[in-house]
Structure formats: C-alpha cells, structure tokens
Amino acid sequence: MEQLVYSAKSLGTEITRARKAKGLNHFEAGSTCKLDPNTVSSIELGAPATKIETIFRLLAALDLEMVIRPKASKEDE
C-alpha cells in the first residue's frame, strides 16, 4: 500500500507500521541491516538528522522503497 510521507515523523510512522507488519522488533529489524536497535527507534520517532544512507538501509531491510514524484496540484484533487 502506498503512503504519502511528508516529514521525518511520517516516514518514521510508516517504517514502524512496516516493521510491525513483518512481526519484527527494533533489534530484529536493525540486525538485518546492521543498525543498532536505538537507531531504528530513533528513525521511527522521526529523528531529523538521520543520514539518508541509514534510512535506505532500513527501508531495504523492510522490503520498502522510496518513490519521488511531483507533488499533486490542487487541480488534480
């Protein structure tokens, strides 16, 4: 299911949802991509200073991908 992500917090919310859907805790999710469980938790809480490479590692571990597209205009709604 596609979700609109508009901030670090909303990205964290979607990562949390995906992790829980896979039945993983922070330790298990982090160990699949060599991240500390505290880092996983920090990303899920919307830490604004997280390196993009770290986010991509976690997305890959959860079988997620990021899609960049133009923002929909009000006319499209």
PDB file of N, CA, C and O in Angstrom:
ATOM      1  N   MET A   1       0.842  -1.168   0.000  1.00  0.00           N
ATOM      2  CA  MET A   1       0.000   0.000   0.000  1.00  0.00           C
ATOM      3  C   MET A   1       0.893   1.239   0.000  1.00  0.00           C
ATOM      4  O   MET A   1       1.833   1.329   0.789  1.00  0.00           O
ATOM      5  N   GLU A   2       0.608   2.169  -0.862  1.00  0.00           N
ATOM      6  CA  GLU A   2       1.374   3.396  -0.988  1.00  0.00           C
ATOM      7  C   GLU A   2       0.932   4.405   0.059  1.00  0.00           C
ATOM      8  O   GLU A   2      -0.261   4.577   0.309  1.00  0.00           O
ATOM      9  N   GLN A   3       1.916   5.074   0.675  1.00  0.00           N
ATOM     10  CA  GLN A   3       1.617   6.070   1.696  1.00  0.00           C
ATOM     11  C   GLN A   3       2.359   7.360   1.386  1.00  0.00           C
ATOM     12  O   GLN A   3       3.512   7.328   0.957  1.00  0.00           O
ATOM     13  N   LEU A   4       1.708   8.484   1.599  1.00  0.00           N
ATOM     14  CA  LEU A   4       2.326   9.781   1.430  1.00  0.00           C
ATOM     15  C   LEU A   4       3.171  10.081   2.656  1.00  0.00           C
ATOM     16  O   LEU A   4       2.689  10.011   3.787  1.00  0.00           O
ATOM     17  N   VAL A   5       4.433  10.416   2.425  1.00  0.00           N
ATOM     18  CA  VAL A   5       5.350  10.780   3.501  1.00  0.00           C
ATOM     19  C   VAL A   5       5.747  12.227   3.282  1.00  0.00           C
ATOM     20  O   VAL A   5       6.237  12.580   2.209  1.00  0.00           O
ATOM     21  N   TYR A   6       5.544  13.057   4.273  1.00  0.00           N
ATOM     22  CA  TYR A   6       5.775  14.496   4.128  1.00  0.00           C
ATOM     23  C   TYR A   6       6.712  15.061   5.185  1.00  0.00           C
ATOM     24  O   TYR A   6       6.977  16.263   5.192  1.00  0.00           O
ATOM     25  N   SER A   7       7.218  14.214   6.077  1.00  0.00           N
ATOM     26  CA  SER A   7       8.133  14.671   7.125  1.00  0.00           C
ATOM     27  C   SER A   7       8.897  13.471   7.681  1.00  0.00           C
ATOM     28  O   SER A   7       8.569  12.320   7.396  1.00  0.00           O
ATOM     29  N   ALA A   8       9.921  13.768   8.478  1.00  0.00           N
ATOM     30  CA  ALA A   8      10.674  12.693   9.133  1.00  0.00           C
ATOM     31  C   ALA A   8       9.762  11.886  10.044  1.00  0.00           C
ATOM     32  O   ALA A   8       9.911  10.670  10.155  1.00  0.00           O
ATOM     33  N   LYS A   9       8.825  12.551  10.692  1.00  0.00           N
ATOM     34  CA  LYS A   9       7.892  11.870  11.592  1.00  0.00           C
ATOM     35  C   LYS A   9       6.969  10.927  10.818  1.00  0.00           C
ATOM     36  O   LYS A   9       6.745   9.796  11.250  1.00  0.00           O
ATOM     37  N   SER A  10       6.432  11.373   9.687  1.00  0.00           N
ATOM     38  CA  SER A  10       5.535  10.493   8.916  1.00  0.00           C
ATOM     39  C   SER A  10       6.311   9.333   8.296  1.00  0.00           C
ATOM     40  O   SER A  10       5.771   8.236   8.149  1.00  0.00           O
ATOM     41  N   LEU A  11       7.579   9.567   7.929  1.00  0.00           N
ATOM     42  CA  LEU A  11       8.411   8.468   7.446  1.00  0.00           C
ATOM     43  C   LEU A  11       8.607   7.446   8.566  1.00  0.00           C
ATOM     44  O   LEU A  11       8.505   6.240   8.343  1.00  0.00           O
ATOM     45  N   GLY A  12       8.888   7.938   9.757  1.00  0.00           N
ATOM     46  CA  GLY A  12       9.052   7.050  10.906  1.00  0.00           C
ATOM     47  C   GLY A  12       7.805   6.242  11.197  1.00  0.00           C
ATOM     48  O   GLY A  12       7.891   5.062  11.534  1.00  0.00           O
ATOM     49  N   THR A  13       6.653   6.865  11.070  1.00  0.00           N
ATOM     50  CA  THR A  13       5.380   6.175  11.300  1.00  0.00           C
ATOM     51  C   THR A  13       5.199   5.034  10.303  1.00  0.00           C
ATOM     52  O   THR A  13       4.758   3.946  10.675  1.00  0.00           O
ATOM     53  N   GLU A  14       5.537   5.278   9.047  1.00  0.00           N
ATOM     54  CA  GLU A  14       5.390   4.240   8.023  1.00  0.00           C
ATOM     55  C   GLU A  14       6.407   3.122   8.205  1.00  0.00           C
ATOM     56  O   GLU A  14       6.099   1.957   7.953  1.00  0.00           O
ATOM     57  N   ILE A  15       7.604   3.464   8.636  1.00  0.00           N
ATOM     58  CA  ILE A  15       8.605   2.434   8.910  1.00  0.00           C
ATOM     59  C   ILE A  15       8.150   1.571  10.085  1.00  0.00           C
ATOM     60  O   ILE A  15       8.298   0.349  10.054  1.00  0.00           O
ATOM     61  N   THR A  16       7.600   2.203  11.114  1.00  0.00           N
ATOM     62  CA  THR A  16       7.065   1.457  12.264  1.00  0.00           C
ATOM     63  C   THR A  16       5.981   0.490  11.819  1.00  0.00           C
ATOM     64  O   THR A  16       5.974  -0.676  12.212  1.00  0.00           O
ATOM     65  N   ARG A  17       5.060   0.987  10.990  1.00  0.00           N
ATOM     66  CA  ARG A  17       3.953   0.156  10.501  1.00  0.00           C
ATOM     67  C   ARG A  17       4.494  -1.060   9.745  1.00  0.00           C
ATOM     68  O   ARG A  17       4.031  -2.182   9.949  1.00  0.00           O
ATOM     69  N   ALA A  18       5.475  -0.826   8.872  1.00  0.00           N
ATOM     70  CA  ALA A  18       6.037  -1.922   8.074  1.00  0.00           C
ATOM     71  C   ALA A  18       6.786  -2.920   8.956  1.00  0.00           C
ATOM     72  O   ALA A  18       6.682  -4.131   8.757  1.00  0.00           O
ATOM     73  N   ARG A  19       7.534  -2.414   9.923  1.00  0.00           N
ATOM     74  CA  ARG A  19       8.286  -3.304  10.821  1.00  0.00           C
ATOM     75  C   ARG A  19       7.333  -4.190  11.603  1.00  0.00           C
ATOM     76  O   ARG A  19       7.545  -5.398  11.703  1.00  0.00           O
ATOM     77  N   LYS A  20       6.285  -3.597  12.157  1.00  0.00           N
ATOM     78  CA  LYS A  20       5.318  -4.369  12.943  1.00  0.00           C
ATOM     79  C   LYS A  20       4.554  -5.359  12.071  1.00  0.00           C
ATOM     80  O   LYS A  20       4.233  -6.459  12.521  1.00  0.00           O
ATOM     81  N   ALA A  21       4.260  -4.982  10.828  1.00  0.00           N
ATOM     82  CA  ALA A  21       3.562  -5.888   9.911  1.00  0.00           C
ATOM     83  C   ALA A  21       4.400  -7.130   9.632  1.00  0.00           C
ATOM     84  O   ALA A  21       3.862  -8.206   9.372  1.00  0.00           O
ATOM     85  N   LYS A  22       5.715  -6.975   9.686  1.00  0.00           N
ATOM     86  CA  LYS A  22       6.615  -8.118   9.482  1.00  0.00           C
ATOM     87  C   LYS A  22       6.872  -8.869  10.781  1.00  0.00           C
ATOM     88  O   LYS A  22       7.573  -9.881  10.783  1.00  0.00           O
ATOM     89  N   GLY A  23       6.317  -8.387  11.877  1.00  0.00           N
ATOM     90  CA  GLY A  23       6.478  -9.055  13.162  1.00  0.00           C
ATOM     91  C   GLY A  23       7.873  -8.906  13.754  1.00  0.00           C
ATOM     92  O   GLY A  23       8.331  -9.776  14.494  1.00  0.00           O
ATOM     93  N   LEU A  24       8.547  -7.812  13.433  1.00  0.00           N
ATOM     94  CA  LEU A  24       9.913  -7.592  13.906  1.00  0.00           C
ATOM     95  C   LEU A  24       9.943  -6.573  15.041  1.00  0.00           C
ATOM     96  O   LEU A  24       9.164  -5.620  15.052  1.00  0.00           O
ATOM     97  N   ASN A  25      10.843  -6.781  15.988  1.00  0.00           N
ATOM     98  CA  ASN A  25      11.083  -5.743  16.992  1.00  0.00           C
ATOM     99  C   ASN A  25      12.262  -4.903  16.503  1.00  0.00           C
ATOM    100  O   ASN A  25      12.828  -5.174  15.444  1.00  0.00           O
ATOM    101  N   HIS A  26      12.633  -3.873  17.288  1.00  0.00           N
ATOM    102  CA  HIS A  26      13.722  -2.985  16.864  1.00  0.00           C
ATOM    103  C   HIS A  26      15.039  -3.739  16.679  1.00  0.00           C
ATOM    104  O   HIS A  26      15.781  -3.471  15.734  1.00  0.00           O
ATOM    105  N   PHE A  27      15.322  -4.662  17.562  1.00  0.00           N
ATOM    106  CA  PHE A  27      16.566  -5.431  17.476  1.00  0.00           C
ATOM    107  C   PHE A  27      16.596  -6.260  16.198  1.00  0.00           C
ATOM    108  O   PHE A  27      17.593  -6.253  15.476  1.00  0.00           O
ATOM    109  N   GLU A  28      15.509  -6.974  15.917  1.00  0.00           N
ATOM    110  CA  GLU A  28      15.453  -7.835  14.734  1.00  0.00           C
ATOM    111  C   GLU A  28      15.554  -7.018  13.443  1.00  0.00           C
ATOM    112  O   GLU A  28      16.270  -7.401  12.517  1.00  0.00           O
ATOM    113  N   ALA A  29      14.838  -5.898  13.385  1.00  0.00           N
ATOM    114  CA  ALA A  29      14.893  -5.053  12.186  1.00  0.00           C
ATOM    115  C   ALA A  29      16.296  -4.489  11.994  1.00  0.00           C
ATOM    116  O   ALA A  29      16.813  -4.463  10.878  1.00  0.00           O
ATOM    117  N   GLY A  30      16.904  -4.041  13.079  1.00  0.00           N
ATOM    118  CA  GLY A  30      18.243  -3.486  12.993  1.00  0.00           C
ATOM    119  C   GLY A  30      19.292  -4.512  12.623  1.00  0.00           C
ATOM    120  O   GLY A  30      20.223  -4.213  11.876  1.00  0.00           O
ATOM    121  N   SER A  31      19.148  -5.712  13.137  1.00  0.00           N
ATOM    122  CA  SER A  31      20.167  -6.733  12.870  1.00  0.00           C
ATOM    123  C   SER A  31      20.173  -7.153  11.404  1.00  0.00           C
ATOM    124  O   SER A  31      21.210  -7.593  10.906  1.00  0.00           O
ATOM    125  N   THR A  32      19.059  -7.034  10.704  1.00  0.00           N
ATOM    126  CA  THR A  32      19.026  -7.411   9.284  1.00  0.00           C
ATOM    127  C   THR A  32      19.803  -6.431   8.417  1.00  0.00           C
ATOM    128  O   THR A  32      20.191  -6.768   7.298  1.00  0.00           O
ATOM    129  N   CYS A  33      20.037  -5.211   8.927  1.00  0.00           N
ATOM    130  CA  CYS A  33      20.779  -4.224   8.131  1.00  0.00           C
ATOM    131  C   CYS A  33      21.924  -3.601   8.932  1.00  0.00           C
ATOM    132  O   CYS A  33      22.424  -2.530   8.588  1.00  0.00           O
ATOM    133  N   LYS A  34      22.332  -4.286  10.003  1.00  0.00           N
ATOM    134  CA  LYS A  34      23.457  -3.875  10.833  1.00  0.00           C
ATOM    135  C   LYS A  34      23.273  -2.482  11.435  1.00  0.00           C
ATOM    136  O   LYS A  34      24.189  -1.659  11.428  1.00  0.00           O
ATOM    137  N   LEU A  35      22.063  -2.236  11.959  1.00  0.00           N
ATOM    138  CA  LEU A  35      21.782  -0.997  12.669  1.00  0.00           C
ATOM    139  C   LEU A  35      21.490  -1.306  14.131  1.00  0.00           C
ATOM    140  O   LEU A  35      20.891  -2.332  14.454  1.00  0.00           O
ATOM    141  N   ASP A  36      21.912  -0.424  14.990  1.00  0.00           N
ATOM    142  CA  ASP A  36      21.613  -0.537  16.407  1.00  0.00           C
ATOM    143  C   ASP A  36      20.100  -0.387  16.609  1.00  0.00           C
ATOM    144  O   ASP A  36      19.475   0.426  15.928  1.00  0.00           O
ATOM    145  N   PRO A  37      19.504  -1.146  17.520  1.00  0.00           N
ATOM    146  CA  PRO A  37      18.065  -1.011  17.773  1.00  0.00           C
ATOM    147  C   PRO A  37      17.666   0.415  18.163  1.00  0.00           C
ATOM    148  O   PRO A  37      16.558   0.857  17.859  1.00  0.00           O
ATOM    149  N   ASN A  38      18.566   1.129  18.834  1.00  0.00           N
ATOM    150  CA  ASN A  38      18.273   2.521  19.195  1.00  0.00           C
ATOM    151  C   ASN A  38      18.192   3.418  17.961  1.00  0.00           C
ATOM    152  O   ASN A  38      17.433   4.386  17.940  1.00  0.00           O
ATOM    153  N   THR A  39      18.974   3.094  16.941  1.00  0.00           N
ATOM    154  CA  THR A  39      18.912   3.847  15.685  1.00  0.00           C
ATOM    155  C   THR A  39      17.575   3.606  14.996  1.00  0.00           C
ATOM    156  O   THR A  39      16.956   4.540  14.486  1.00  0.00           O
ATOM    157  N   VAL A  40      17.133   2.359  14.980  1.00  0.00           N
ATOM    158  CA  VAL A  40      15.822   2.032  14.396  1.00  0.00           C
ATOM    159  C   VAL A  40      14.731   2.813  15.125  1.00  0.00           C
ATOM    160  O   VAL A  40      13.857   3.407  14.494  1.00  0.00           O
ATOM    161  N   SER A  41      14.787   2.806  16.435  1.00  0.00           N
ATOM    162  CA  SER A  41      13.800   3.536  17.239  1.00  0.00           C
ATOM    163  C   SER A  41      13.854   5.025  16.937  1.00  0.00           C
ATOM    164  O   SER A  41      12.813   5.668  16.803  1.00  0.00           O
ATOM    165  N   SER A  42      15.037   5.569  16.831  1.00  0.00           N
ATOM    166  CA  SER A  42      15.209   6.990  16.549  1.00  0.00           C
ATOM    167  C   SER A  42      14.604   7.371  15.196  1.00  0.00           C
ATOM    168  O   SER A  42      13.938   8.399  15.074  1.00  0.00           O
ATOM    169  N   ILE A  43      14.840   6.543  14.193  1.00  0.00           N
ATOM    170  CA  ILE A  43      14.253   6.798  12.871  1.00  0.00           C
ATOM    171  C   ILE A  43      12.734   6.762  12.963  1.00  0.00           C
ATOM    172  O   ILE A  43      12.056   7.614  12.389  1.00  0.00           O
ATOM    173  N   GLU A  44      12.202   5.790  13.672  1.00  0.00           N
ATOM    174  CA  GLU A  44      10.753   5.661  13.803  1.00  0.00           C
ATOM    175  C   GLU A  44      10.136   6.844  14.541  1.00  0.00           C
ATOM    176  O   GLU A  44       8.971   7.175  14.320  1.00  0.00           O
ATOM    177  N   LEU A  45      10.902   7.475  15.406  1.00  0.00           N
ATOM    178  CA  LEU A  45      10.409   8.649  16.139  1.00  0.00           C
ATOM    179  C   LEU A  45      10.565   9.932  15.335  1.00  0.00           C
ATOM    180  O   LEU A  45      10.144  11.001  15.778  1.00  0.00           O
ATOM    181  N   GLY A  46      11.172   9.829  14.152  1.00  0.00           N
ATOM    182  CA  GLY A  46      11.279  10.992  13.266  1.00  0.00           C
ATOM    183  C   GLY A  46      12.510  11.834  13.480  1.00  0.00           C
ATOM    184  O   GLY A  46      12.474  13.042  13.247  1.00  0.00           O
ATOM    185  N   ALA A  47      13.611  11.228  13.921  1.00  0.00           N
ATOM    186  CA  ALA A  47      14.847  11.980  14.127  1.00  0.00           C
ATOM    187  C   ALA A  47      15.232  12.705  12.842  1.00  0.00           C
ATOM    188  O   ALA A  47      15.453  12.057  11.819  1.00  0.00           O
ATOM    189  N   PRO A  48      15.316  14.023  12.870  1.00  0.00           N
ATOM    190  CA  PRO A  48      15.553  14.781  11.641  1.00  0.00           C
ATOM    191  C   PRO A  48      16.975  14.719  11.109  1.00  0.00           C
ATOM    192  O   PRO A  48      17.199  15.052   9.946  1.00  0.00           O
ATOM    193  N   ALA A  49      17.936  14.308  11.912  1.00  0.00           N
ATOM    194  CA  ALA A  49      19.335  14.329  11.478  1.00  0.00           C
ATOM    195  C   ALA A  49      19.846  12.959  11.028  1.00  0.00           C
ATOM    196  O   ALA A  49      21.057  12.767  10.917  1.00  0.00           O
ATOM    197  N   THR A  50      18.973  12.028  10.772  1.00  0.00           N
ATOM    198  CA  THR A  50      19.393  10.688  10.347  1.00  0.00           C
ATOM    199  C   THR A  50      19.973  10.742   8.945  1.00  0.00           C
ATOM    200  O   THR A  50      19.414  11.384   8.055  1.00  0.00           O
ATOM    201  N   LYS A  51      21.095  10.065   8.753  1.00  0.00           N
ATOM    202  CA  LYS A  51      21.710  10.018   7.422  1.00  0.00           C
ATOM    203  C   LYS A  51      20.794   9.281   6.459  1.00  0.00           C
ATOM    204  O   LYS A  51      20.174   8.278   6.815  1.00  0.00           O
ATOM    205  N   ILE A  52      20.718   9.788   5.242  1.00  0.00           N
ATOM    206  CA  ILE A  52      19.853   9.174   4.237  1.00  0.00           C
ATOM    207  C   ILE A  52      20.298   7.746   3.933  1.00  0.00           C
ATOM    208  O   ILE A  52      19.460   6.894   3.639  1.00  0.00           O
ATOM    209  N   GLU A  53      21.599   7.470   3.999  1.00  0.00           N
ATOM    210  CA  GLU A  53      22.097   6.119   3.760  1.00  0.00           C
ATOM    211  C   GLU A  53      21.550   5.148   4.804  1.00  0.00           C
ATOM    212  O   GLU A  53      21.246   3.996   4.496  1.00  0.00           O
ATOM    213  N   THR A  54      21.430   5.623   6.032  1.00  0.00           N
ATOM    214  CA  THR A  54      20.890   4.792   7.114  1.00  0.00           C
ATOM    215  C   THR A  54      19.422   4.488   6.871  1.00  0.00           C
ATOM    216  O   THR A  54      18.969   3.362   7.077  1.00  0.00           O
ATOM    217  N   ILE A  55      18.691   5.485   6.437  1.00  0.00           N
ATOM    218  CA  ILE A  55      17.266   5.287   6.140  1.00  0.00           C
ATOM    219  C   ILE A  55      17.106   4.284   4.995  1.00  0.00           C
ATOM    220  O   ILE A  55      16.253   3.399   5.060  1.00  0.00           O
ATOM    221  N   PHE A  56      17.914   4.419   3.961  1.00  0.00           N
ATOM    222  CA  PHE A  56      17.833   3.482   2.834  1.00  0.00           C
ATOM    223  C   PHE A  56      18.163   2.060   3.267  1.00  0.00           C
ATOM    224  O   PHE A  56      17.548   1.115   2.774  1.00  0.00           O
ATOM    225  N   ARG A  57      19.115   1.885   4.170  1.00  0.00           N
ATOM    226  CA  ARG A  57      19.435   0.540   4.666  1.00  0.00           C
ATOM    227  C   ARG A  57      18.233  -0.066   5.378  1.00  0.00           C
ATOM    228  O   ARG A  57      17.915  -1.238   5.177  1.00  0.00           O
ATOM    229  N   LEU A  58      17.566   0.730   6.209  1.00  0.00           N
ATOM    230  CA  LEU A  58      16.403   0.215   6.935  1.00  0.00           C
ATOM    231  C   LEU A  58      15.240  -0.048   5.983  1.00  0.00           C
ATOM    232  O   LEU A  58      14.548  -1.056   6.122  1.00  0.00           O
ATOM    233  N   LEU A  59      15.016   0.838   5.022  1.00  0.00           N
ATOM    234  CA  LEU A  59      13.952   0.604   4.036  1.00  0.00           C
ATOM    235  C   LEU A  59      14.194  -0.704   3.282  1.00  0.00           C
ATOM    236  O   LEU A  59      13.268  -1.490   3.083  1.00  0.00           O
ATOM    237  N   ALA A  60      15.431  -0.930   2.867  1.00  0.00           N
ATOM    238  CA  ALA A  60      15.758  -2.167   2.143  1.00  0.00           C
ATOM    239  C   ALA A  60      15.529  -3.387   3.024  1.00  0.00           C
ATOM    240  O   ALA A  60      15.029  -4.408   2.551  1.00  0.00           O
ATOM    241  N   ALA A  61      15.888  -3.292   4.294  1.00  0.00           N
ATOM    242  CA  ALA A  61      15.707  -4.425   5.209  1.00  0.00           C
ATOM    243  C   ALA A  61      14.231  -4.757   5.398  1.00  0.00           C
ATOM    244  O   ALA A  61      13.882  -5.904   5.673  1.00  0.00           O
ATOM    245  N   LEU A  62      13.367  -3.758   5.251  1.00  0.00           N
ATOM    246  CA  LEU A  62      11.925  -3.965   5.420  1.00  0.00           C
ATOM    247  C   LEU A  62      11.215  -4.160   4.075  1.00  0.00           C
ATOM    248  O   LEU A  62       9.986  -4.148   4.014  1.00  0.00           O
ATOM    249  N   ASP A  63      11.982  -4.337   3.012  1.00  0.00           N
ATOM    250  CA  ASP A  63      11.433  -4.501   1.654  1.00  0.00           C
ATOM    251  C   ASP A  63      10.557  -3.329   1.251  1.00  0.00           C
ATOM    252  O   ASP A  63       9.483  -3.504   0.675  1.00  0.00           O
ATOM    253  N   LEU A  64      11.035  -2.126   1.564  1.00  0.00           N
ATOM    254  CA  LEU A  64      10.334  -0.896   1.189  1.00  0.00           C
ATOM    255  C   LEU A  64      11.193  -0.140   0.187  1.00  0.00           C
ATOM    256  O   LEU A  64      12.403  -0.352   0.112  1.00  0.00           O
ATOM    257  N   GLU A  65      10.571   0.735  -0.576  1.00  0.00           N
ATOM    258  CA  GLU A  65      11.308   1.592  -1.492  1.00  0.00           C
ATOM    259  C   GLU A  65      10.741   2.998  -1.426  1.00  0.00           C
ATOM    260  O   GLU A  65       9.580   3.204  -1.072  1.00  0.00           O
ATOM    261  N   MET A  66      11.576   3.950  -1.773  1.00  0.00           N
ATOM    262  CA  MET A  66      11.156   5.343  -1.775  1.00  0.00           C
ATOM    263  C   MET A  66      10.899   5.751  -3.213  1.00  0.00           C
ATOM    264  O   MET A  66      11.694   5.443  -4.101  1.00  0.00           O
ATOM    265  N   VAL A  67       9.809   6.434  -3.445  1.00  0.00           N
ATOM    266  CA  VAL A  67       9.451   6.915  -4.776  1.00  0.00           C
ATOM    267  C   VAL A  67       9.345   8.433  -4.699  1.00  0.00           C
ATOM    268  O   VAL A  67       8.668   8.976  -3.825  1.00  0.00           O
ATOM    269  N   ILE A  68      10.015   9.105  -5.617  1.00  0.00           N
ATOM    270  CA  ILE A  68       9.950  10.562  -5.685  1.00  0.00           C
ATOM    271  C   ILE A  68       9.110  10.918  -6.900  1.00  0.00           C
ATOM    272  O   ILE A  68       9.355  10.427  -8.002  1.00  0.00           O
ATOM    273  N   ARG A  69       8.125  11.770  -6.694  1.00  0.00           N
ATOM    274  CA  ARG A  69       7.263  12.185  -7.794  1.00  0.00           C
ATOM    275  C   ARG A  69       6.827  13.614  -7.557  1.00  0.00           C
ATOM    276  O   ARG A  69       6.902  14.107  -6.431  1.00  0.00           O
ATOM    277  N   PRO A  70       6.374  14.283  -8.598  1.00  0.00           N
ATOM    278  CA  PRO A  70       5.903  15.660  -8.403  1.00  0.00           C
ATOM    279  C   PRO A  70       4.711  15.688  -7.444  1.00  0.00           C
ATOM    280  O   PRO A  70       3.886  14.775  -7.418  1.00  0.00           O
ATOM    281  N   LYS A  71       4.650  16.727  -6.685  1.00  0.00           N
ATOM    282  CA  LYS A  71       3.540  16.912  -5.757  1.00  0.00           C
ATOM    283  C   LYS A  71       2.263  17.182  -6.561  1.00  0.00           C
ATOM    284  O   LYS A  71       2.284  17.933  -7.536  1.00  0.00           O
ATOM    285  N   ALA A  72       1.178  16.576  -6.151  1.00  0.00           N
ATOM    286  CA  ALA A  72      -0.103  16.779  -6.838  1.00  0.00           C
ATOM    287  C   ALA A  72      -0.555  18.218  -6.645  1.00  0.00           C
ATOM    288  O   ALA A  72      -0.458  18.773  -5.550  1.00  0.00           O
ATOM    289  N   SER A  73      -1.042  18.806  -7.710  1.00  0.00           N
ATOM    290  CA  SER A  73      -1.559  20.173  -7.613  1.00  0.00           C
ATOM    291  C   SER A  73      -2.988  20.142  -7.112  1.00  0.00           C
ATOM    292  O   SER A  73      -3.638  19.098  -7.148  1.00  0.00           O
ATOM    293  N   LYS A  74      -3.472  21.255  -6.657  1.00  0.00           N
ATOM    294  CA  LYS A  74      -4.857  21.351  -6.165  1.00  0.00           C
ATOM    295  C   LYS A  74      -5.845  21.014  -7.266  1.00  0.00           C
ATOM    296  O   LYS A  74      -6.942  20.529  -6.990  1.00  0.00           O
ATOM    297  N   GLU A  75      -5.467  21.269  -8.516  1.00  0.00           N
ATOM    298  CA  GLU A  75      -6.338  20.962  -9.655  1.00  0.00           C
ATOM    299  C   GLU A  75      -6.516  19.469  -9.826  1.00  0.00           C
ATOM    300  O   GLU A  75      -7.541  19.020 -10.338  1.00  0.00           O
ATOM    301  N   ASP A  76      -5.503  18.676  -9.393  1.00  0.00           N
ATOM    302  CA  ASP A  76      -5.565  17.213  -9.517  1.00  0.00           C
ATOM    303  C   ASP A  76      -6.492  16.595  -8.491  1.00  0.00           C
ATOM    304  O   ASP A  76      -6.910  15.448  -8.648  1.00  0.00           O
ATOM    305  N   GLU A  77      -6.817  17.323  -7.460  1.00  0.00           N
ATOM    306  CA  GLU A  77      -7.616  16.754  -6.362  1.00  0.00           C
ATOM    307  C   GLU A  77      -9.084  16.783  -6.658  1.00  0.00           C
ATOM    308  O   GLU A  77      -9.888  16.342  -5.837  1.00  0.00           O
TER     309      GLU A  77
END
